[in-house]
């Protein structure tokens, strides 16, 4: 499930705010020495937006309990508002021969809602592209 920064469950993320992804699992086959990588991926209309596996940042999990929750903190949701699917995988192998090892839920529908990410008091520019890139503009004489 998705969690807001304060911890409450939600089905809608807010553009520009952080979110926690709580990934529940049931372990019926892995022994304590087995290492796994947990992956989340976001998919939009005909496009894969991102994938993040724990082993990308050197994090592998072992000694898994029979039931538990992996948590992934997404510091700032910066995709164009809309409807997406959040995929979840738990794998061993962590290369081209990876293998799914834990039962996880099917893709989760996610809604990203609008916000004033540019700080202009409006929600302009939120229907172009795939991601939102906030920045600062300036002018200087050359």
N, C-alpha and C positions, 0 to 999 in steps of 0.2 A: 504494500500500500504506500501511498504518498503521505508525507507529513509536512506541515508548514513549519517554519523556523521555531514556533512556540511549542511544537509537538503534537498538535491536533491533526487528525486524519483529514485528507482532502482529496478531491478528484481534479481540482483545478490549481494549476501553478500560476504564479503571477510573474510576468515579464520583469526582469531586473532583480527579483528577490531570490534568495536561496531556498533550497528544499532538501529534505531528507527522503531517500528512498529506502523503505524497510522491506527487505526481501526475506520472507519466511521460507523455511525449508524443513524437510523431514529426511533424516539420514537413516537409511535401512541397510546400507551395504558397505560403507567406507570404514576402514579400520583407522585407529588414531594416527598412524604414520602416513596415511595418504594426504598429499597436499592438493589443494584445489585453488582455482582462480575463479572469482565471481565476476560476471560481466553484465553490464546494462547497455542497451542500445536504444536509440530513439529513431523512429521511422515516420516519415510524413508521406504526403501524396506522391508516390512514385520515387521517393528519395530516402536514402539512408543518411540521417543527420549526423550521428556520432555513435561510436562504440567506445566503452571504457571498461577494460578488464583490470582487476586488482593487480595481476602480475605485470601490467605495463609500468606500474610504479613500484615494483619490487615486493608487493604484498601477496603472500600465499597463506592459505589457512590450513591448519591441520588440527588434530584432536577435536573434531567436530562433535557436538552433543547430538543426541538422538533427534531433538527438535531445537531449532534456534532461529535467529534473525541476523542476517547480514545487513549492515547499514552503509549507504553511500551518500555522502554529503555533496550536493551540487551547489556550489557557492553563489552562482548567479545564472538564472535561466535567461538565456539571450537568444531565443529562437522566435521567429515571427509568430504572433498569436494565431492559434488555430487548433485543430484536432490532430493528435499523434497517437502512435502505439509505442509503448515502452516494452522492449524485450528483455528477458532475463535468462542467463545461462550460468551453470556451475560446471566447470570442466576440469579434467586432469589432462596432462600432456602439454598444454600451453605452447603448442606449435601447430604445424599443419596436420598433425595426427591427434588433435584434441578429441576428447570424448566427454559427452554430457554424463554427469554422474549422480545428480540429485534431482528429485522431482521438484519442480518449481511451477508457479502458476503460468497460464498462457499469457500472451502479450496483454498488457494493461492499457486501456484507453486513457489518454491524458489530454486535458484541455489546457492550453496556455492562454491566459487572459491578458488583455491590454493593460498598460500602465503608462504613466508619463515618464518613460525611461530617459528621454532627452531633456527633461526639466523645463519644458517650454509652456506647460499648462495645457497642452493638447496631446493627442495621440497620433500625430502625423508621421508618415513614412513607415508605417508598420505593416504594409502589404507588399513590400518589394523584397525579393530574395528569399533566403532561408534563415539567416541569422541577423541579429541587430547588433550593430557595433557603435556603442556610445563613444563619444570623443569630445574634444574641445577645439573650437575654431578660433583662429586669431588672424590678424592682418599686420604686416610689418612692411615698411618701405624698404626697398632694395637699393 
